[in-house]
Amino acid sequence: MAFEPALVREFRYRSARLDTSNFRVDFDFELVGEDVLESFTESISFTPVRTPDDVDWARVQGLVVLLGAVLGLSYFKAAAPARYVIDVEGMTEAGVSYLREVLSHGLAEFAYRNGLPGLVQPEIVVSVGVAEPWPLDAHLTPSGDPLVPIGGGKDSVVTVELLAAARMHPVQFAVNPNRVIERVARVKGHPLISAARTIDPHLIELNNDGALNGHVPVTAMNSLISLVQARLVGFGPVVMSLEASASEATLFWGEVPVNHQWSKSTEAEQLLQDVLGPQAGLSAGAYFSILRPYSELQIARYFSNLREYHPVINSCNRAFRQGVQDARWCANCDKCRFIFLILSPFLAPSALTRMFSDNLLDNPDQLEGYRALLGLHEHRPFECVGEQAESMVALNWVAHQEEWRGHAVVQALRAEIPSLGEAHPELEEQVFGVREGHTPMPTPYDTVGGVLG
C-alpha cells in the first residue's frame, strides 16, 4: 500500500545507542499514527584513533543526543507531522531551541516546494524531561590540530591551504568520502579521516511510495558529525569553509526568507556555536568558519593560484549522489555554471575548458542558467551558488577581458544588460569588502584568512 503522510500524527526520536568500544552510534526513529507506522535506524561509524579510555565521553554523549535529533529530520520530513517527540535523555532546553530553529529554517525550502501552508514548526515534546545544561565554568575550548571537513570543492581546499600556510596542521575529514574527495585530499598529503553514515534504506522506499521529500540541512548534520569525531580524537576546533555568500536568501515566501544554504549561513553557524556550551560543555571556539568574512569571488581568486588542485576538484552535486563513487563536472547544472563563472576572471578559457570539458560561457545552451544566476528569473536557483552581486561582478569583469568578451553567453548577456559595459564600484565593494557581523574566531585563527581580503 502507498504511504500516506496524513495518517502520521507524530515523529519519535526513540534512542541514540552509543557503542564506546566500536565508536559507533545507532539512532532509532518512528513515524506514529494510531500505531507505529514506520520505523528507521540510522548508523554512524567514526574513525577510532584513541582508545576508549582516553575519550571525553560526557561531551561526546551531549553532542550525540543533539546529532540524532538533527539527523531525524531526514525521516521526520516523510510526513512532517505536528509533533516531534524526543524519548532520549540528555537534551537540554538549549538543544530543543536549536532543533526548533533547524526544523523551521533548515526545512524552509522543503516546506515551500512541497506546498505546505508555512514553515515547519511542530510541537517539540521531550518525554523524559530536559537535561541540566553544562555549567559555564566547565566549558572547554578545544586545543590541538584543527579538523577541517572537506567536500571535494574549492572552499575546503582554500581552508586547508590557509591553515597549512599559517604553519598549523590541518586534518581533513569527510562523511562517506568518495574517490573525488580522496583525490583532493591526497594532493598535499594532509591526513584524511572519515565517518561512515548509513541512512536507513527504508526511507528510500518510502520516498518512492508517497512520502514527502525534499532538501534537508545537510551541513548542520555534517557539522555535528564533525564535532563528535573531533571530540573522539581529541582534536582542536572544527574549522568550516562557509563563506559570506551562503547567508543570502534564495527567495522570499511572502515575508519569510527561504535559503537553500541556510545551514551554511552565519545565522546557522551562530546558533550551533550557542548550543555547544549548554549541550556539550564546549565553547564557541570549538566550531567556526574561517572563510565567513569573505565572498565566493575572494575565495575563487585565491584558489585560482592553487593550480595543483585544478584537475581534481569537483563540487558538482551529481558527483555526490548516493552510490556514485567517481564523476567529473556535469557542465550542465547551476553549480557548474556558477563555479565556471567565478573562476573565469582569474583563469584563461583554455584552463577552465580543460577542467569542465566544455566552455560554459561559449555554449548558448547555458544562457538561461546564467540568466537565473544574475537574478533575471523569478528567483535564484535552489543550489549552493553565490550572491547575484557576485555573478554580476564576475560577468562584468570577463565582459571586459579580451579572451572572454567574444564568447557566446557573454555577448548575449551584454546585449541584454547594457550596464555590463559600465563599472560597478558599489557591487565590487559589496563583493570584495570584508563582511561585518560574522561569527568570531579564536586566536590564532582570526588572522589566517586575511590574505583573502
C-alpha positions in Angstrom: 0.0 0.0 0.0 1.1 3.6 -0.7 2.5 5.6 2.2 0.0 8.2 3.4 1.7 11.1 5.3 -1.7 12.4 6.6 -2.0 9.3 8.8 1.2 10.2 10.7 0.4 12.1 14.0 3.9 12.4 15.4 7.6 11.7 14.9 9.6 9.9 17.6 13.3 10.1 18.3 13.5 6.9 20.2 17.1 6.2 21.1 20.8 7.0 20.5 22.8 3.9 21.2 26.5 4.8 21.6 28.9 1.9 21.4 32.0 3.1 23.2 34.1 0.1 22.2 33.4 0.3 18.4 33.0 4.1 18.1 29.6 3.7 16.5 26.2 5.2 17.1 22.8 3.8 16.1 19.8 6.1 16.1 16.2 4.9 16.2 13.2 6.8 14.9 9.5 6.2 14.4 6.6 7.7 12.5 3.5 7.1 14.6 -0.3 7.3 13.9 -2.8 5.1 15.6 0.1 2.7 15.9 3.8 2.7 14.9 3.5 3.1 11.1 7.2 3.2 10.2 10.5 2.7 12.0 14.0 3.5 11.0 17.6 3.0 12.2 20.5 5.2 11.1 24.1 4.4 11.9 27.3 6.3 12.0 30.7 4.7 12.5 33.6 7.0 13.4 37.3 6.7 13.0 38.7 5.2 16.3 42.1 7.0 16.7 42.1 6.8 20.5 41.4 4.0 22.9 38.0 4.3 24.6 39.5 5.2 28.0 41.0 8.4 26.5 37.8 9.8 25.2 35.7 12.5 27.0 32.5 10.5 26.7 30.3 13.0 28.6 30.8 15.7 26.0 30.6 13.2 23.2 27.2 12.0 24.6 25.9 15.5 24.7 26.8 16.0 21.0 25.4 12.6 20.0 22.0 13.3 21.5 21.8 16.6 19.5 23.1 15.0 16.4 20.4 12.3 16.5 17.7 15.0 16.8 19.0 16.8 13.7 19.6 13.6 11.7 15.9 12.8 12.5 14.8 15.5 10.0 15.5 13.1 7.1 12.8 10.8 8.5 10.5 13.4 10.0 10.1 15.1 6.6 8.5 11.9 5.2 5.2 13.2 6.8 6.2 16.4 8.6 3.7 15.7 11.4 2.6 18.3 14.1 4.6 16.7 16.9 8.3 15.9 17.3 8.8 13.7 20.4 12.2 13.2 22.0 12.4 10.0 24.1 16.2 10.3 24.5 17.8 11.6 27.8 20.3 14.4 27.6 18.6 17.0 25.5 18.9 20.4 27.1 16.5 23.3 26.7 19.1 25.0 24.5 19.2 21.8 22.4 15.4 21.9 21.9 15.6 25.6 20.9 18.3 24.8 18.4 16.3 21.9 17.0 13.3 24.2 16.7 15.3 26.6 14.5 16.7 23.9 12.3 13.3 22.4 11.7 11.9 25.8 10.8 14.6 27.3 8.7 16.5 24.2 7.6 13.3 22.7 6.2 12.0 26.1 4.7 12.8 25.0 1.2 11.2 21.7 1.8 8.0 23.4 3.1 7.9 25.8 0.2 8.5 23.3 -2.6 6.0 20.8 -1.1 3.2 23.4 -0.9 2.9 23.3 2.9 0.9 26.2 4.4 4.0 27.7 6.1 7.3 26.9 7.8 7.7 23.5 9.6 7.0 24.3 13.3 5.9 21.1 15.1 5.4 20.9 18.8 8.6 19.6 20.3 8.0 17.3 23.4 10.8 15.9 25.5 9.1 12.9 27.1 11.9 12.2 29.5 12.4 15.8 30.6 15.1 18.3 29.6 18.6 17.8 30.9 20.5 20.4 33.0 22.9 22.5 30.9 26.7 22.3 31.4 27.8 24.9 33.8 29.6 27.9 32.2 32.9 27.3 34.2 33.1 23.8 32.7 33.0 24.9 29.0 36.1 23.6 27.1 38.0 25.4 24.4 39.5 22.6 22.3 43.2 22.8 21.6 45.2 20.7 19.1 45.2 20.3 15.4 42.1 21.6 13.6 39.7 19.2 11.9 38.6 20.5 8.5 35.5 18.9 6.9 36.1 18.7 3.1 33.8 18.0 0.2 35.9 17.9 -2.9 35.4 21.5 -3.9 37.5 24.7 -3.8 36.3 26.2 -0.5 37.6 23.5 1.8 40.8 23.3 -0.3 41.4 27.0 0.4 40.7 26.5 4.2 43.2 23.6 4.3 45.9 25.6 2.5 45.4 28.7 4.5 45.9 26.7 7.7 48.9 25.0 6.3 50.4 28.3 5.2 49.9 29.5 8.8 52.0 26.5 10.0 49.1 24.7 11.5 48.5 21.0 10.9 45.0 20.6 9.4 43.4 17.1 9.5 40.9 16.6 6.7 37.6 15.0 7.5 34.8 13.6 5.3 31.5 11.8 5.8 31.3 8.9 3.3 34.2 10.1 1.2 34.1 9.1 -2.5 37.1 9.0 -4.9 36.7 12.7 -5.7 37.2 13.6 -2.1 40.1 11.1 -1.7 41.9 12.5 -4.7 41.6 16.1 -3.5 42.8 15.0 0.0 45.9 13.4 -1.4 47.1 16.4 -3.4 49.2 17.9 -0.5 49.3 14.8 1.7 47.4 16.3 4.7 45.9 13.4 6.7 42.3 12.4 6.0 39.9 10.6 8.4 36.3 9.8 7.8 33.0 8.7 9.3 30.6 6.3 7.6 26.9 7.4 7.7 24.3 4.7 6.7 20.8 6.1 6.1 18.0 3.5 6.6 17.2 2.2 3.1 13.6 2.0 4.1 13.5 5.8 3.8 14.3 5.5 0.1 11.5 3.0 -0.3 9.0 5.5 1.3 10.3 8.3 -0.9 9.3 6.2 -3.9 5.9 5.3 -2.3 4.3 8.6 -1.4 6.4 10.2 1.3 7.1 13.9 1.3 10.6 14.6 0.2 13.0 17.5 -0.3 16.0 19.4 0.9 17.4 18.9 4.4 20.1 20.9 6.2 23.0 18.6 5.4 25.7 21.0 6.6 24.1 21.1 10.1 24.2 17.3 10.1 27.8 17.0 8.9 28.9 19.8 11.3 27.6 17.8 14.3 29.2 14.6 12.9 32.5 16.5 12.6 32.2 17.8 16.2 31.6 14.3 17.5 34.7 13.0 15.6 36.8 15.8 16.8 36.0 15.0 20.5 36.5 11.3 20.0 40.0 12.0 18.7 40.8 15.0 21.0 41.4 17.4 18.1 41.2 21.2 18.3 38.3 23.1 16.7 36.2 22.0 13.7 37.1 24.6 11.1 34.5 25.0 8.4 34.6 26.6 4.9 31.4 28.5 4.8 31.5 31.9 3.1 29.5 35.1 3.5 27.5 34.4 0.3 25.7 31.5 1.9 23.6 33.9 4.0 21.7 35.4 1.1 18.1 34.1 0.7 17.2 32.2 -2.4 13.7 33.8 -2.4 11.1 35.3 -0.1 8.0 33.3 0.6 5.7 36.2 1.5 7.8 37.8 4.3 9.7 34.7 5.0 13.2 34.2 3.6 13.9 30.7 2.1 17.6 29.9 1.8 18.7 26.7 0.2 22.0 27.2 2.0 20.5 28.1 5.4 22.6 25.6 7.4 25.7 27.2 5.8 24.6 30.7 6.8 26.0 33.0 9.5 22.8 32.5 11.5 23.1 28.8 11.5 26.8 28.9 12.5 25.9 31.2 15.4 23.0 29.0 16.6 25.3 26.0 16.6 28.0 27.8 18.5 25.5 29.0 21.1 24.1 25.5 21.8 27.5 23.8 22.2 28.1 25.2 25.7 24.9 24.1 27.4 24.5 20.9 25.4 28.1 19.6 25.4 30.3 21.8 27.5 32.2 23.3 24.5 33.0 27.0 23.9 32.0 28.8 20.7 35.7 28.3 19.6 35.0 24.6 19.1 33.3 25.4 15.7 33.6 28.2 13.3 34.2 29.0 9.6 37.4 30.6 8.7 36.0 31.8 5.3 32.9 33.5 6.8 34.1 37.2 6.2 34.7 36.5 2.5 32.8 36.2 -0.7 32.9 33.3 -3.2 34.9 35.6 -5.6 37.5 36.3 -3.0 37.9 32.6 -2.4 38.0 31.9 -6.1 40.7 34.4 -6.6 42.9 32.7 -4.0 42.0 29.2 -5.3 43.0 30.2 -8.9 46.6 30.1 -7.8 46.4 26.6 -6.3 46.9 25.0 -9.7 47.8 21.5 -8.4 44.1 21.2 -7.3 42.6 22.3 -10.6 42.5 18.9 -12.3 40.9 17.1 -9.2 38.4 19.3 -7.5 34.7 18.8 -8.2 31.7 20.3 -6.3 29.0 19.3 -8.9 26.3 17.7 -6.9 25.8 14.9 -9.5 29.2 13.6 -8.5 28.0 13.1 -4.9 24.7 11.3 -5.4 24.2 8.2 -3.4 26.1 5.3 -4.9 28.3 7.5 -7.2 32.0 6.8 -6.4 33.6 8.9 -9.1 32.4 11.5 -11.6 33.5 14.7 -13.3 31.8 18.1 -13.6 28.5 17.5 -15.4 28.9 21.0 -17.0 25.1 21.4 -17.2 23.8 22.5 -13.8 23.6 25.6 -11.7 26.6 24.7 -9.5 28.8 24.0 -12.5 27.8 27.3 -14.2 28.4 29.3 -11.1 31.9 27.8 -10.4 32.9 28.3 -14.0 31.8 31.9 -13.9 33.5 33.0 -10.7 36.8 31.3 -11.8 36.7 32.9 -15.2 38.1 36.3 -14.2 41.2 34.6 -12.9 41.8 31.7 -15.3 42.1 31.5 -19.1 39.3 29.9 -21.2 41.6 27.0 -22.1 42.3 26.2 -18.4 38.6 26.2 -17.5 37.6 24.3 -20.6 40.1 21.5 -19.6 38.6 21.5 -16.1 34.9 21.3 -17.1 35.4 19.6 -20.5 33.3 22.4 -22.0 33.4 26.2 -22.3 30.2 27.1 -20.5 30.5 30.8 -21.4 30.7 29.9 -25.1 27.8 27.5 -25.1 24.4 29.1 -26.0 22.6 26.2 -24.2 23.9 27.7 -20.9 22.4 31.1 -21.4 19.2 30.6 -19.4 21.1 29.1 -16.5 23.3 32.2 -16.4 20.3 34.4 -16.5 19.0 32.7 -13.4 22.3 33.3 -11.6 22.1 37.0 -12.4 18.6 37.3 -11.0 16.7 37.6 -14.3 14.4 34.7 -13.4 11.8 34.7 -10.6 14.4 33.7 -8.0 17.9 32.3 -7.7 18.4 28.6 -8.3 17.8 26.2 -5.4 21.5 25.3 -5.3 24.7 26.2 -3.4 25.6 29.3 -5.6 26.8 32.7 -4.6 25.0 36.1 -4.5 23.6 37.7 -7.6 26.1 40.6 -7.0 29.0 38.1 -7.3 27.7 36.7 -10.6 27.2 40.3 -11.9 30.7 41.4 -10.9 32.3 38.3 -12.4 30.4 38.7 -15.6 31.2 42.4 -15.8 34.9 41.6 -15.4 35.0 38.9 -18.1 33.0 41.2 -20.4 36.0 43.5 -20.4 38.6 40.8 -20.9 39.8 40.3 -24.4 40.0 36.5 -24.1 36.4 36.2 -22.8 34.3 39.1 -24.3 33.6 37.4 -27.6 32.2 34.2 -26.1 28.5 33.5 -26.9 27.0 33.7 -23.4 29.0 36.9 -22.6 27.9 38.6 -25.8 24.2 37.6 -25.3 24.1 38.9 -21.7 26.0 42.1 -22.6 23.3 42.8 -25.2 20.5 42.1 -22.7 22.1 44.0 -19.8 23.7 47.2 -21.2 25.1 48.1 -17.7 27.6 45.2 -18.0 29.6 47.6 -20.0 29.9 50.0 -17.1 31.9 50.0 -13.9 30.1 48.9 -10.8 32.2 50.1 -7.8 29.3 49.6 -5.3 28.9 46.0 -6.3 32.6 45.4 -6.2 32.8 46.9 -2.7 30.0 44.6 -1.6 31.7 41.6 -3.0 35.3 42.3 -2.1 34.9 44.2 1.2 35.3 42.1 4.3 31.9 41.4 5.7 30.9 42.7 9.1 28.8 40.8 11.6 30.4 37.4 11.1 30.8 35.0 14.0 34.1 35.5 15.9 37.1 33.2 15.5 39.5 32.4 18.3 43.2 33.4 18.2 45.3 32.5 16.2 42.6 31.6 13.6 41.2 35.1 13.4 44.1 36.3 11.2 44.6 33.3 9.0 42.1 34.3 6.2 43.4 37.9 6.0 45.2 37.2 2.7 41.8 36.8 1.0 40.7 40.4 1.7 
